[in-house]
Amino acid sequence: MPKVLLYSRQQLTKRPLQHWLDDTAGHVVLLTTHKAVVGAEDVLATHFPEHRLVDEYYAWSTECTAEEAARAHGVDLVASTSEDDVLRAARLRERLGLPGQDTASATAYRDKAVMKRLLREAGLPVPSFAVIDSPMDLLDFLDAENGPVVVKPRFGAGAEGVDVLRDPGDLDDFLARQRTSEVPFLPGQWMAEGFVHGDFFHVDGIMRDGHVIHCWPSQYNSGVAEHLHGQTQLSSVLLAADDDRTAVLRTLAQDVVAALPTTPALAFHLEAWLGPDGSPVICEIASRAGGALVAETYERAFGVHLAKEGLRAQCGSPLTLTHQPTAPEPSTGWILFPPGHGRFVPPTGPCPVPGTDFVLHLEPGTESTGLEYAAQSAAGALVTADSPQEVRKRLTSLTEWWHLHTNWL
């Protein structure tokens, strides 16, 4: 069994890595934070005795701690659980001469400008785009576009930092945020895209060596950036096997994975639009499992939790599903309800919507200041039914119940 250095900032009480990986005490060197192990000190001692705790997870010193630990324990593999760790894990592999996703592949799946350049060169449909290294670059792109422009961090995730510039006032607001932006207004950090009109989808699955092993598309209820800015619920539903869009999106996923630098087995999360004529346009792809309740929905429909499967593959375990399922069984969707402003008073009594696994994510009485990041939620649910149409009806009923019986005082 290979020795693995594992980057993870996830709380052990919420992501049970000890259950996901085999014989953790014998082969996993966990690099994490003091905050991530609060309430799970016994798990850390029992399952991850060879660990390193750091105070500032994204500090440069953490990179040195990771390499020192990897060399001291003679690790064979480097793994990670978050998109923010994809590049740092790849760079450490290359320094140590270890197998796994390399820097070229990690960059293509993290840097949205590099990603879109490679996809465009492969003849795949992407929005018009430009690298923004100065305000003049942005003004040039605005002049060239006949319509709204989307500005986003090249290494962002979860639609954080994404802005839609529709008029001069939006441009002024974006530029005015320079001093408070978490992403520096510096060369190499930003890009702009033409605005795409269409329904928004995601495709999730497992890829290996430039091929999709299995995947399935889902339709969002809105864009993720719209959810974040509008403080509205976010949901998606797996498409039916006989939906014409299913084949289009699965083919798109295969073409995208084939066009980017190859990697050993990993989970992926692709987002794309379908225009009024049914033609796809690629938003982006990540070499990790989708967030929110994407992995749990996939597990309900296909028996494979993509975050767990992707991590196990990085740690040298074989895939548990090596073929393409024919259809989701049962039809499944998910929804997240954002936190509001004030003191949280949740609905009383059980959720009345059938086929719904409803979970509160905030304690009653919690003081909230609203939605801060895309996957944050006051409550969420997995919803199952006999068809995607029935799942959507149940999501609508669930939303009506939530808004009728939830208060923020």
Secondary structure by P-SEA (a helix, b strand, c coil): cbbbbcccccccccccccccccccccccccccccccccccaaaaaacccccccccccccaaaaaaaaaaaaaacccccccccccaaaaaaaaaaaaccccccaaaaaaaccaaaaaaaaaaacccccbbbbbccaaaaaaaaaacccbbbbbbccccccccccccccaaaaaaaaaacccccccccccccccccccccccbbbbbbbcccccccbbbbbbcccaaaaaaaccccbbbbbccccaaaaaaaaaaaaaaaacccccbbbbbbbbbbccccbbbbccccccccccaaaaaaaacccccaaaaaaaaaaccccccccccccccccccbbbbbbcccbbbccccccccccccccccccccccccccccccccccccccccccaaaaaaaaaaaaaaaaaccccc
